[in-house]
């Protein structure tokens, strides 16, 4: 049996070797004349003339042998074996990569080739006569293809992948996909057929062997981000369809579990305690509490609220969005004497909806107890009201009480309180307050028309602790008393025709009153008693405004005066009644038949068309100023025409006479001229000395007319006195 088996194996190997030799010895032949080769199977075979027989050559890549790699043989039918033919090779790599034996047509590869660089080469061959160089065959093209071997490992598109998946995902949830490629020939064998597998990352993830899709391999209970957030998975790609001997490539996938809201917030402690002074202002934080949520981002956002407790109305809690802490603040003022401690029940919960699939029976909210103790503070006196409003009549006598304020010591010690008025709020010193009972009274007369309201501040100070003070505003309203008479709203002046019709309205007048009665103003108008019976004018009511009419109805009306000053009595309707008299100026003018004014009397013209006193004064001042400017200009012009006292520099004379020489004694009467003392200008400019001999040529004296001047009285008296002394 063993002998038979060995025989079969030997026969199979022999057939394989023969087949390989035949396939490796490819021949391109060229036929000659038609001939008969013989009969086969009883049939006569014919041979036809043909050219190059086309074929392909196959060559294995990455040949590692020491000899040249034999490709095949080119042979022409014209080759008789006598050495007269020459084979020539051209095309891709001819002469460098590929060579041909020019005598027998054997084709070889000289270099090691890589299919991934170039999969095939196109070559051309021809046959020429060695002696003549003429082509014996037309040029024929053929291809040399490289057979692929598994010499390239798979490569992934990325060396590192990053992916994420929601925590607590179901088994088989897709995470990401990885892809690898193989440079080998996918059409030949299994060199490029890949299979994927996980070499690191079990048992949390799996990969599809064909597609490279990574999926979760564990259930929701195992894939919890709060337990483990990051995973590293190594994926392997193997060619040869994953069989033994295949090449492999790997890549790393970093997978992060994203957060879902599967954890409610929880307080770190169940009871919190704080203490604050009773003087703390509203809105000031008392303390902070904090709950912890294992989730991230929006899933960890929470808010706090006060749900119960005796401090529900006294305190509030707000959420700090940055730190997610609860800040307890004061809503209302605290009082140690009333309540010394408060208890709050504070609740915390997520702002986002919780995924209740993963909570089971756990509550979605948490509660904590907050106890707040109030500390006693020495406080200033406390008024019964935050502000006081008082009323008093404006004609109230000095000393009248307006009202009273009251303050007490809130600390419960019943310390006496002293009251005073802040004079910065009562600069006119209209009010004062009793220091003991807080009664406010008037110390100066009041006038509502000057100020209807007075805002003052009353100070309360503890008698034993002067530094403990407080203020309260007091608003005093002055009630109106009818103490002002009504007056005309403005100055009234009108014009009327000389012969006006009876009952014609010539002017409407109205009144104003500084008082402010409760029921509003009501005015009554009438003519003064001395004018009521003259018959020239009447007053008619027109809803709180009166119209003055000319003459009585039914009587002729002839106005003879040029101007009438009509007194109108105005009376208010309050108690005590006040009245005043206003004057309406009526000017009489001449009118045409149509009632158009033509000419007024002199007084009327002056009043209506003439200039006012102010305008006349202004014109007069302008005229005076203009005249003064003209006079000043004329004076300056005249001053410029006067001759100067000194016409030229040559007329300037030096009136100082100097005597530097000693005299000749009593008998010397020639040395000095006494006349020079009286009139120095009369001396000749070149006066010769009489007491010395002149030297050199002297210019003749220049004579000038002596200018007489009046004697100097002092000099004359001096000389006379000396003469008298010498005569003695």
Residue pairs with C-beta under 8 A, 6 or more apart in sequence:
24 70
24 72
25 72
25 73
26 55
26 57
26 72
26 73
27 53
27 72
27 73
27 74
27 75
28 52
28 53
28 54
28 55
28 72
28 73
28 74
28 75
28 105
28 125
28 140
28 142
29 53
29 75
29 76
29 77
30 50
30 51
30 52
30 53
30 75
30 76
30 77
30 78
30 79
30 127
30 137
31 47
31 48
31 49
31 50
31 51
31 77
32 49
32 77
32 78
33 49
34 46
34 47
34 48
34 49
35 47
36 44
36 45
36 46
36 47
37 45
37 47
38 45
39 45
50 77
51 137
51 138
51 140
52 76
52 125
52 137
52 138
52 140
54 140
54 142
55 72
55 142
56 142
56 143
56 144
56 145
57 71
57 72
57 107
57 142
57 143
57 144
57 145
58 144
58 145
58 146
58 147
59 69
59 71
59 109
59 113
59 144
59 145
59 146
59 147
60 69
60 146
60 147
60 149
61 113
61 114
61 115
61 146
61 147
61 148
61 149
61 151
62 112
62 113
62 114
62 149
62 151
63 69
63 109
63 112
63 113
64 112
68 99
68 108
68 109
68 110
69 108
69 109
70 106
70 107
70 108
71 98
71 107
71 108
71 109
71 144
72 106
72 107
73 104
73 105
73 106
73 107
74 87
74 100
74 105
74 106
74 107
74 125
75 104
75 105
76 85
76 87
76 105
76 127
76 136
76 137
78 85
78 127
78 136
78 137
79 85
79 105
79 127
83 103
83 130
84 129
84 130
84 131
85 127
85 128
85 129
85 130
85 136
86 102
86 103
86 127
86 128
86 129
86 130
87 100
87 101
87 102
87 103
87 104
87 105
87 125
87 126
87 127
88 100
88 102
88 125
88 126
88 127
88 128
89 95
89 98
89 99
89 100
89 107
89 123
89 124
89 125
90 123
90 124
90 125
90 126
90 139
91 121
91 122
91 123
91 124
91 141
92 121
92 122
92 123
93 121
93 123
94 123
94 124
96 110
96 111
97 109
97 110
97 111
97 113
97 121
98 107
98 108
98 109
98 110
98 121
98 123
98 144
99 107
99 108
99 110
100 106
100 107
100 108
100 125
101 108
105 125
109 144
113 146
114 146
114 151
115 146
115 147
115 148
115 149
115 185
116 151
116 152
116 183
116 184
118 146
119 145
119 146
119 185
120 143
120 144
120 145
120 146
121 143
121 144
122 141
122 142
122 143
123 141
123 142
123 143
123 144
124 139
124 140
124 141
124 142
125 139
125 140
125 142
126 135
126 137
126 138
126 139
126 140
127 135
127 136
127 137
128 134
128 135
128 136
129 136
147 188
148 184
148 185
148 188
148 189
148 191
149 184
149 191
150 184
150 189
150 190
150 191
150 239
150 240
150 246
150 247
151 184
152 182
152 183
152 184
152 191
152 239
152 247
153 182
153 239
153 247
153 248
153 249
154 180
154 181
154 182
154 194
154 237
154 238
154 239
154 247
154 248
154 249
155 180
155 181
155 182
155 183
155 249
156 178
156 179
156 180
156 235
156 237
156 249
156 250
156 251
157 178
157 179
157 180
157 181
158 178
158 251
159 251
159 252
160 251
160 252
160 253
160 254
161 176
161 178
161 251
161 252
161 253
161 254
162 253
162 254
162 256
163 175
163 176
163 214
163 253
163 254
163 255
163 256
164 175
164 255
164 256
164 257
164 258
165 173
165 175
165 216
165 223
165 255
165 256
165 257
165 258
166 173
166 257
166 258
166 260
167 223
167 224
167 225
167 226
167 257
167 258
167 259
167 260
167 262
168 220
168 221
168 223
168 224
168 260
168 262
168 357
168 358
169 216
169 220
169 223
170 216
170 219
170 220
171 215
171 216
171 217
171 218
171 219
172 215
172 216
173 215
173 216
174 213
174 214
174 215
175 205
175 214
175 215
175 216
175 253
175 255
176 213
176 214
176 253
176 255
177 211
177 212
177 213
177 214
178 196
178 207
178 212
178 214
178 235
178 251
178 253
179 212
180 194
180 196
180 212
180 237
180 249
180 251
182 191
182 192
182 194
182 239
183 192
184 191
184 192
184 239
185 191
185 192
186 192
186 193
190 239
190 240
190 241
190 243
190 246
191 239
191 240
192 239
193 239
193 240
193 241
194 237
194 238
194 239
194 241
194 242
195 209
195 210
195 237
195 238
195 241
195 242
196 207
196 208
196 209
196 210
196 211
196 212
196 235
196 236
196 237
197 207
197 209
197 235
197 236
197 238
197 242
198 205
198 206
198 207
198 233
198 234
198 235
198 236
199 234
199 235
199 236
199 250
200 232
200 233
200 234
201 231
201 232
201 233
201 234
201 253
202 217
203 217
203 218
204 216
204 217
204 218
204 222
204 223
204 231
204 233
205 214
205 215
205 216
205 217
205 231
205 233
205 255
206 214
206 215
206 216
206 217
207 213
207 214
207 215
207 235
208 215
209 242
212 235
212 237
214 233
214 235
214 253
214 255
216 223
220 357
220 358
223 257
224 257
225 257
225 258
225 259
225 260
226 263
226 294
226 295
228 257
229 256
229 257
230 254
230 255
230 256
230 257
231 254
231 255
231 256
231 257
232 252
232 253
232 254
232 255
233 252
233 253
233 254
233 255
234 250
234 251
234 252
234 253
235 250
235 251
235 252
235 253
236 248
236 249
236 250
237 248
237 249
237 250
237 251
238 246
238 247
238 248
239 246
239 247
239 248
240 246
240 247
259 295
259 296
259 297
259 299
260 295
260 299
260 355
260 358
261 295
261 299
261 350
261 352
261 353
261 354
261 355
262 295
262 354
262 355
262 357
262 358
262 359
263 293
263 294
263 295
263 299
264 293
264 349
264 350
264 354
264 359
264 362
264 363
264 364
264 365
264 366
265 291
265 292
265 293
265 300
265 302
265 348
265 349
265 350
265 366
266 291
266 292
266 293
266 366
267 289
267 290
267 291
267 292
267 348
267 366
267 367
267 368
268 290
268 291
268 292
269 368
270 368
270 369
271 368
271 369
271 370
271 371
272 287
272 289
272 368
272 369
272 370
272 371
273 370
273 371
273 372
273 373
274 286
274 287
274 328
274 370
274 371
274 372
274 373
275 372
275 373
275 374
275 375
276 286
276 330
276 334
276 372
276 373
276 374
276 375
277 374
277 375
277 376
277 377
278 334
278 335
278 336
278 374
278 375
278 376
278 377
278 379
279 334
279 377
279 379
280 286
280 330
280 334
281 330
282 329
282 330
282 331
282 332
282 333
283 329
283 330
284 329
284 330
285 327
285 328
285 329
286 315
286 328
286 329
286 330
286 372
287 327
287 328
287 370
287 372
288 320
288 325
288 326
288 327
288 328
289 304
289 317
289 325
289 326
289 328
289 346
289 368
289 370
290 323
290 324
290 325
290 326
291 302
291 304
291 324
291 326
291 348
291 366
291 368
293 299
293 300
293 302
293 324
293 350
294 300
298 351
298 352
299 350
299 352
300 324
300 350
301 321
301 324
301 350
301 351
301 352
302 319
302 324
302 348
302 349
302 350
302 351
303 319
303 348
303 349
303 351
304 317
304 318
304 319
304 326
304 346
304 347
304 348
305 317
305 346
305 347
306 312
306 315
306 316
306 317
306 344
306 345
306 346
306 347
307 345
307 346
307 347
307 367
308 344
308 345
309 342
309 343
309 344
309 345
309 370
310 339
310 342
310 343
311 342
311 343
311 344
311 372
312 344
313 331
313 332
314 330
314 331
314 332
314 334
314 342
315 328
315 329
315 330
315 331
315 342
315 344
315 372
316 328
316 329
316 331
317 326
317 327
317 328
317 329
317 344
317 346
318 326
318 327
318 329
319 325
319 326
319 327
320 326
320 327
326 346
326 348
328 344
328 346
328 370
328 372
334 374
335 374
335 410
336 374
336 375
336 376
336 377
337 376
337 410
337 411
337 412
339 374
340 373
340 374
341 371
341 372
341 373
341 374
342 371
342 372
342 374
343 369
343 370
343 371
343 372
344 369
344 370
344 371
344 372
345 367
345 368
345 369
345 370
346 367
346 368
346 369
346 370
347 365
347 366
347 367
348 365
348 366
348 367
348 368
349 364
349 365
349 366
350 364
354 364
356 364
376 411
378 411
378 465
378 468
379 409
379 410
379 411
379 468
380 460
380 462
380 468
380 469
380 470
381 407
381 408
381 409
381 410
381 417
381 460
381 461
381 462
381 468
381 469
381 470
382 407
382 408
382 409
382 410
382 470
383 405
383 406
383 407
383 460
383 470
383 472
384 405
384 406
384 407
384 408
385 405
385 472
386 472
387 472
387 473
387 474
387 475
388 403
388 405
388 458
388 472
388 473
388 474
388 475
389 474
389 475
389 477
390 402
390 403
390 440
390 474
390 475
390 476
390 477
391 402
391 476
391 477
391 478
391 479
392 400
392 402
392 442
392 446
392 476
392 477
392 478
392 479
393 478
393 479
393 481
394 446
394 447
394 448
394 449
394 478
394 479
394 480
394 481
394 483
395 446
395 481
395 483
396 442
396 446
397 442
398 442
398 443
398 444
398 445
399 441
399 442
399 443
400 441
400 442
401 439
401 440
401 441
402 431
402 440
402 441
402 442
402 476
403 439
403 440
403 474
404 434
404 437
404 438
404 439
404 440
405 419
405 433
405 438
405 440
405 458
405 460
405 472
405 474
406 438
407 417
407 419
407 438
407 460
407 470
407 472
408 414
408 417
409 415
409 417
409 462
415 462
415 463
415 464
415 465
416 462
416 463
416 464
417 460
417 461
417 462
417 463
418 435
418 436
418 460
418 461
418 462
418 463
419 433
419 434
419 435
419 436
419 437
419 438
419 458
419 459
419 460
419 461
420 433
420 435
420 458
420 459
420 461
421 431
421 432
421 433
421 440
421 456
421 457
421 458
421 459
422 456
422 457
422 458
422 459
422 471
423 429
424 457
425 455
425 456
425 457
426 454
426 456
428 444
429 443
429 444
430 442
430 443
430 444
430 446
430 454
431 440
431 441
431 442
431 443
431 454
431 456
431 476
432 440
432 441
432 443
433 439
433 440
433 441
433 458
434 440
434 441
438 458
438 460
440 458
440 474
440 476
446 478
447 478
448 478
448 479
448 480
448 481
448 516
449 484
449 514
449 515
451 478
452 477
452 478
452 516
453 475
453 476
453 477
453 478
454 475
454 476
454 478
455 473
455 474
455 475
455 476
456 473
456 474
456 476
457 471
457 472
457 473
457 474
458 471
458 472
458 474
459 469
459 470
459 471
460 469
460 470
460 471
460 472
461 468
461 469
462 468
462 469
480 515
480 516
480 517
480 518
481 515
482 515
482 517
482 572
482 574
482 575
482 576
482 577
482 578
483 515
483 578
484 513
484 514
484 515
484 578
485 513
485 570
485 572
485 578
485 579
485 580
486 511
486 512
486 513
486 521
486 523
486 570
486 571
486 572
486 578
486 579
486 580
487 511
487 512
487 513
487 570
487 580
487 582
488 509
488 510
488 511
488 512
488 568
488 570
488 582
489 509
489 510
489 511
489 512
492 507
492 509
492 582
492 584
492 585
493 584
493 585
493 586
493 587
493 607
494 506
494 507
494 584
494 585
494 586
494 587
495 586
495 587
495 588
495 589
495 597
495 600
495 604
495 608
496 504
496 506
496 550
496 559
496 586
496 587
496 588
496 589
497 588
497 589
497 590
497 591
497 595
497 597
498 558
498 559
498 588
498 589
498 590
498 591
499 557
499 558
499 559
499 591
500 506
500 550
500 551
500 557
500 559
501 550
501 551
501 557
502 550
502 551
502 552
502 553
502 554
502 555
502 556
502 557
503 549
503 550
503 551
503 552
503 553
504 549
504 550
505 540
505 547
505 548
505 549
506 537
506 548
506 549
506 550
506 586
507 547
507 548
507 584
507 586
508 542
508 545
508 546
508 547
508 548
509 525
509 545
509 546
509 547
509 548
509 568
509 582
509 584
510 523
510 544
510 545
510 546
511 523
511 525
511 570
511 582
513 521
513 523
513 572
513 578
515 572
515 574
515 578
517 572
517 573
517 574
521 544
521 572
521 573
522 544
522 572
522 573
523 544
523 570
523 571
523 572
523 573
524 570
524 571
524 572
524 573
525 539
525 541
525 546
525 568
525 569
525 570
525 571
526 532
526 539
526 568
526 569
526 571
527 537
527 538
527 539
527 566
527 567
527 568
527 569
528 567
528 568
528 569
528 581
530 567
531 537
531 566
531 567
535 551
535 552
535 555
536 550
536 551
536 557
536 559
536 564
537 548
537 549
537 550
537 551
537 564
537 566
537 586
538 548
538 549
538 551
538 552
539 546
539 547
539 548
539 549
539 568
540 546
540 547
540 548
540 549
546 568
548 566
548 568
548 584
548 586
550 557
550 559
551 557
559 588
561 588
562 587
562 588
562 600
562 601
562 602
562 603
562 604
563 585
563 586
563 587
563 588
563 601
563 603
563 604
563 607
564 585
564 586
564 587
564 588
565 583
565 584
565 585
565 586
566 583
566 584
566 585
566 586
567 581
567 582
567 583
567 584
568 581
568 582
568 583
568 584
569 579
569 580
569 581
570 579
570 580
570 581
570 582
571 577
571 578
571 579
572 578
572 579
587 600
587 601
587 603
587 604
587 607
587 608
588 600
588 601
588 604
589 597
589 598
589 599
589 600
589 601
589 604
590 597
590 598
590 599
590 600
591 597
591 598
592 598
599 605
600 608
600 609
611 619
646 652
653 681
655 680
655 681
656 680
657 676
657 680
657 683
659 672
661 671
661 689
661 691
663 671
663 672
664 670
664 671
664 691
668 691
670 690
670 691
671 689
671 690
671 691
673 683
673 687
674 719
675 682
675 683
676 682
676 683
677 712
677 715
678 709
678 711
678 712
678 715
679 706
679 707
679 708
679 709
681 706
681 707
681 709
682 704
682 706
682 707
682 708
684 701
684 702
684 703
684 704
685 702
685 704
686 698
686 699
686 701
686 702
687 701
688 694
688 698
688 701
